[in-house]
């Protein structure tokens, strides 16, 4: 059984899951959407998952993490937003007055957003 974030299960792993299944028809794979990286790690410890696809860093001394690739996150804005017209990199000040839609705390995308904003401080 493989664990992954709910969002990744919906848009990222579907093609990989399909391609792997076509290449290895005798291997049974079950993909389980997990609510958080912490939940994935807990389920590995309990033997409920064989492994999980999670974002780094994994701060668990009894779990081995192997980097498989890099995922990019995009900041999206409405066409009439001032950020769309700005040339060059965005600064912290550019984002101060913006409203954001963020995922709940345990979600990977929330962790990435918080890391991004902390880097701007």
C-alpha positions in Angstrom: 0.0 0.0 0.0 1.3 3.4 -1.0 0.4 6.7 0.8 0.4 10.1 -0.8 -1.2 13.5 -0.2 -4.8 13.8 -1.3 -3.9 16.5 -3.9 -1.0 14.5 -5.3 -3.3 11.5 -5.6 -5.7 13.5 -7.7 -3.3 15.2 -10.1 0.2 13.9 -9.8 0.3 10.1 -9.3 -2.6 9.1 -11.6 -0.4 9.0 -14.7 2.5 7.3 -12.9 0.1 4.7 -11.3 -1.4 4.0 -14.8 2.0 3.7 -16.5 3.5 1.5 -13.8 0.4 -0.8 -13.9 0.8 -1.2 -17.7 4.5 -1.9 -17.4 4.1 -4.3 -14.5 0.7 -5.9 -14.8 1.5 -8.6 -12.1 2.3 -6.0 -9.4 -0.7 -5.0 -7.3 -0.6 -1.4 -6.1 -3.1 0.4 -3.9 -2.8 4.1 -3.5 -4.2 5.7 -0.4 -4.8 9.4 -0.1 -3.4 10.6 3.2 -4.3 13.8 5.1 -0.7 14.8 6.0 2.9 13.8 5.9 2.7 13.0 9.7 -0.2 10.6 9.0 1.8 8.9 6.3 4.8 8.4 8.6 2.5 7.1 11.4 0.8 4.6 9.0 4.3 3.4 7.8 5.3 2.8 11.5 2.0 0.9 12.1 2.6 -1.3 9.0 -0.5 0.1 7.3 1.6 1.6 4.4 4.6 0.1 2.7 5.9 3.5 1.7 4.6 7.0 1.0 5.3 9.9 -1.3 5.8 12.9 0.9 7.4 16.4 0.7 10.8 16.9 2.3 12.0 17.4 5.0 10.9 14.3 6.8 11.7 15.0 10.4 11.5 11.4 11.7 14.7 9.8 12.9 13.3 6.2 12.4 12.2 6.8 8.8 14.5 6.9 5.7 13.7 9.5 3.1 15.0 9.2 -0.5 14.7 12.3 -2.8 12.9 11.3 -6.0 12.5 14.7 -7.6 11.6 18.3 -7.1 8.1 19.7 -7.2 7.4 23.3 -8.1 4.6 25.3 -6.6 3.1 28.3 -8.4 1.7 31.5 -7.0 -1.5 32.2 -9.1 -3.2 35.5 -9.3 -6.3 36.9 -11.1 -5.5 38.7 -14.4 -6.4 42.1 -12.9 -4.1 41.6 -9.9 -1.1 44.0 -9.7 1.3 41.1 -9.1 0.6 40.0 -12.7 2.0 43.3 -14.1 5.1 43.3 -11.9 8.3 42.6 -13.7 11.1 40.6 -11.9 11.0 38.6 -8.7 8.3 39.3 -6.1 9.4 40.7 -2.8 7.8 40.3 0.7 6.3 43.8 0.4 4.6 42.9 -2.9 2.7 40.2 -1.0 1.8 42.0 2.2 -1.6 43.2 1.1 -2.6 40.1 -0.8 -5.2 37.6 0.4 -4.3 33.9 0.0 -6.1 30.6 -0.1 -4.1 28.2 2.0 -4.6 24.6 2.9 -4.9 23.3 6.4 -1.8 23.2 8.6 -0.9 19.5 8.0 -1.0 19.7 4.2 2.2 19.8 2.2 1.1 22.9 0.2 0.6 24.8 3.4 4.1 23.8 4.6 5.6 25.0 1.3 3.7 28.3 1.5 4.9 28.9 5.0 8.5 28.1 4.1 8.2 30.5 1.1 6.9 33.4 3.3 9.5 32.7 6.0 12.2 32.9 3.4 10.9 36.4 2.4 11.3 37.8 6.0 
